[in-house]
């Protein structure tokens, strides 16, 4: 497999709002997603397809407080688009 350049990361507005709601601090929010950005830019198949078609994927993240968190995204050969980041009760 050739060593391909990483894909660009695009953050949807809704994703940014949800991320800020989780942390209330841009710096902490960016630190929380930095590893996911690096991983998914290189290996977007590291997540799990949400449905059999594989149109939308999710990546389980570290818990935030008492919530499990999942990052939802789509990708193609050029970019990964972060759609949403949602907390779920444990």
Buried (B, 14 or more C-beta within 10 A) or exposed (E): EEEEEBBEBBBBEEBBEBBBEBBEEEEEBEEBBEEBBEBBBBEBEEBEEBEEEEEBBBBEBEEBEEBBBBBBBBBEEEBBBBBBBBBEEE
